[in-house]
Amino acid sequence: MRIGLIADIHGNLLALETVLAELALESLDQMVCLGDVAALGPQPGEVLARLRALRCPVVMGNTDAWLLAPPSAVDGDRVDRAITQWTIAQLTDDDRAYIASFPPTIELALGEGCILAGFHGSPRSYDDIIVPTTPDVELRDMLGDTQATILAGGHTHLQMLRRYGDAHLVNVGSVGLAGVGAAAQKNQHVRWAEYAVVDSNGDRLDISLRRTPLDVDQMLMVAQASGMPEFEWWAELWEHRSTF
């Protein structure tokens, strides 16, 4: 079974379409989205519509949950609050119902006893941060009783592949804001989208972390035309990365 894994689109439709164009060449059996789909980007409604059309499972991410809370309850800095309030105003009732339907975790049988467990931060919480140096004792608390061949998440916007016992722990990176986040390296110049492809075929398991370049100029034109607040902050992330 061949699975495409995406996460952390953050309202970036151009990045999503770029990744989907590549995944269309992969003869996939299934796609899975690991959360944070609409907030903090210029085209939240368009991204939600595209995901609905794909009919792929989507797990709840931390910024997805923000969109279901009153703006005053949203955690984060001034930029997060301003863009989240704007995003909430763009959503329809159908959009909100769709986001509310996202489960915290999913489980997918890939055949031959191979199981994929998907989540955003961890099965315990979409706010958990798992990085290559996270101690196993902390991972045990985050992963709990989850039993799977592949443990797949997002949230950190950093791709990762490590072993945890007999399982493969995967972070697929970010489609729409790669390299931006609490665990990201400072001053990293990123102009690409990230995703993963998993191929389980009998005794063979292949996990491929992918990157694809983006048309940043076109992306910034779309963002500026959207009326998204804090556009200068968003543009700086792609152009210079000097703000964090």
C-alpha positions in Angstrom: 0.0 0.0 0.0 1.3 3.4 -1.0 0.4 6.4 1.2 1.0 10.1 0.8 1.5 12.0 4.1 1.1 15.8 4.3 0.9 18.2 7.3 1.0 21.8 8.3 -0.4 23.4 5.2 -1.3 26.6 7.1 -3.6 28.1 4.5 -1.0 28.0 1.7 -2.9 26.8 -1.3 -0.1 27.2 -3.8 2.2 25.0 -1.7 -0.5 22.4 -1.3 -1.2 22.3 -5.1 2.5 22.0 -5.8 2.7 19.0 -3.5 -0.5 17.4 -4.8 0.8 17.7 -8.4 3.8 15.6 -7.4 1.8 13.1 -5.4 -0.5 12.6 -8.4 2.5 10.9 -10.1 2.9 8.4 -7.2 0.0 6.0 -7.8 -1.1 6.4 -4.2 -3.7 4.2 -2.5 -4.4 6.8 0.2 -3.5 10.3 1.4 -3.4 11.4 5.0 -3.2 14.9 6.4 -1.7 15.4 9.9 -3.2 18.7 10.9 -2.8 22.4 10.9 -4.5 23.0 7.6 -5.9 26.6 7.4 -4.5 29.0 10.0 -1.6 31.4 9.5 -1.8 31.6 5.8 -3.5 33.6 3.0 -6.1 31.1 1.6 -7.7 29.2 4.5 -11.1 28.6 2.8 -9.5 27.4 -0.4 -7.3 24.9 1.4 -10.2 23.5 3.3 -12.2 23.2 0.1 -9.3 21.3 -1.6 -8.9 18.9 1.3 -12.7 18.2 1.4 -12.5 17.4 -2.3 -9.6 15.0 -1.7 -11.7 13.1 0.9 -8.6 12.2 2.8 -8.4 11.7 6.6 -7.3 14.8 8.5 -6.2 14.9 12.2 -6.7 17.8 14.5 -3.8 20.2 14.9 -3.2 22.9 17.4 -4.0 25.7 15.0 -7.0 23.9 13.7 -8.3 24.0 17.3 -7.6 27.7 17.4 -10.2 28.2 14.7 -12.9 26.6 16.8 -12.2 28.9 19.8 -13.2 32.5 20.3 -10.4 34.8 19.1 -9.8 36.0 22.7 -9.0 32.4 23.7 -6.3 31.9 21.1 -2.9 31.5 22.6 0.2 33.0 20.9 1.8 36.3 20.1 0.3 39.3 18.3 0.8 37.9 14.8 -0.8 34.6 15.6 -3.9 36.3 17.2 -4.3 38.8 14.3 -4.1 36.2 11.5 -6.2 33.7 13.4 -9.0 36.3 14.0 -8.9 37.1 10.3 -9.0 33.4 9.3 -12.0 32.7 11.6 -13.8 35.5 9.8 -13.2 33.8 6.4 -14.7 30.5 7.5 -18.2 29.3 6.6 -20.4 27.2 8.9 -19.5 24.2 6.7 -15.8 25.0 7.2 -16.2 25.1 10.9 -18.1 21.8 10.9 -15.4 20.2 8.7 -12.6 21.3 11.1 -14.6 20.1 14.1 -14.8 16.6 12.5 -11.0 16.1 12.6 -10.1 13.3 15.1 -7.1 13.6 17.3 -5.5 10.5 15.9 -6.1 8.0 13.0 -5.0 4.4 12.4 -4.6 3.0 9.0 -3.8 -0.7 8.1 -1.2 -0.8 5.3 -1.4 -4.6 4.9 0.8 -7.5 6.0 0.4 -6.4 9.6 1.8 -2.9 9.0 -0.1 -0.2 10.9 0.3 3.6 10.5 -0.8 5.7 13.5 -1.2 9.4 12.6 -1.4 12.4 14.9 -0.3 16.1 14.9 2.1 16.6 17.9 1.7 13.2 19.5 -1.2 10.8 20.4 -1.3 12.5 23.8 -1.6 16.1 22.6 -1.4 18.1 19.4 0.9 20.5 21.3 3.6 18.0 22.1 6.9 18.5 20.3 8.9 15.5 19.2 12.4 16.0 17.8 15.3 13.7 17.1 16.8 14.4 20.5 13.6 13.8 22.5 14.5 11.1 25.2 12.7 7.8 24.9 11.4 8.2 28.5 9.5 11.4 27.3 8.4 9.6 24.1 6.8 6.8 26.2 4.6 9.4 28.0 3.6 11.1 24.7 3.0 7.9 22.7 1.3 6.0 25.5 -0.2 2.7 24.5 -0.1 3.5 20.7 1.1 0.4 18.9 2.0 0.9 15.2 4.7 0.1 12.7 4.8 3.8 11.6 4.1 6.7 14.0 3.6 9.7 11.8 3.2 13.3 13.0 3.8 17.0 12.1 3.7 20.1 14.2 7.4 20.9 14.4 7.7 21.8 10.6 11.0 19.8 10.6 11.3 16.5 8.8 12.5 13.6 10.9 12.9 9.8 10.8 14.0 7.9 13.8 13.5 4.5 15.5 11.4 4.0 18.6 11.6 0.4 19.7 10.4 -1.6 16.7 8.5 1.4 15.2 9.5 4.1 12.8 8.8 7.6 14.1 8.3 10.0 11.2 7.7 13.8 10.9 6.7 14.6 7.4 7.6 18.3 7.7 5.4 21.2 6.5 3.7 21.8 3.2 3.0 25.5 3.8 5.6 26.9 6.3 8.6 24.6 6.2 11.2 25.4 8.8 9.1 27.9 10.7 8.2 26.9 14.2 9.3 26.5 17.8 11.7 23.7 16.9 13.0 25.2 13.7 16.5 26.5 13.2 16.9 30.2 13.3 17.7 32.1 10.1 17.0 29.1 7.9 16.2 30.1 4.3 13.5 27.8 3.2 11.7 28.1 -0.2 10.2 24.6 -0.5 7.3 22.4 0.6 7.7 19.1 2.4 5.8 15.8 2.5 6.4 12.1 2.7 5.5 8.9 0.8 5.2 5.5 2.6 5.2 2.3 0.6 4.4 -1.0 2.4 4.7 -4.1 0.3 5.0 -7.4 2.0 8.3 -7.5 3.9 9.4 -4.2 2.3 8.8 -0.8 3.9 10.0 2.4 2.3 9.6 5.8 4.0 10.6 8.7 1.7 10.9 12.3 3.0 10.4 14.7 0.1 11.0 18.4 -0.7 9.8 20.3 -3.7 10.6 24.0 -4.6 7.9 26.6 -4.6 7.2 29.7 -6.8 7.7 32.1 -3.9 7.1 35.2 -6.0 3.6 33.9 -7.1 2.9 32.8 -3.5 3.6 36.3 -2.1 1.5 38.0 -4.8 -1.4 35.7 -3.8 -0.9 36.4 -0.1 -0.7 40.2 -0.6 -3.9 40.2 -2.6 -5.7 38.1 0.0 -5.9 41.0 2.6 -4.3 38.8 5.2 -3.1 40.9 8.2 0.6 40.8 9.0 1.5 40.2 5.4 5.0 41.7 6.0 5.7 39.1 8.7 4.6 36.3 6.4 6.6 37.6 3.4 9.7 38.0 5.6 9.6 34.3 6.5 10.0 33.4 2.8 12.3 36.2 1.7 14.9 36.6 4.4 14.1 34.7 7.6 15.6 37.5 9.7 12.6 37.9 12.0 13.3 34.9 14.3 
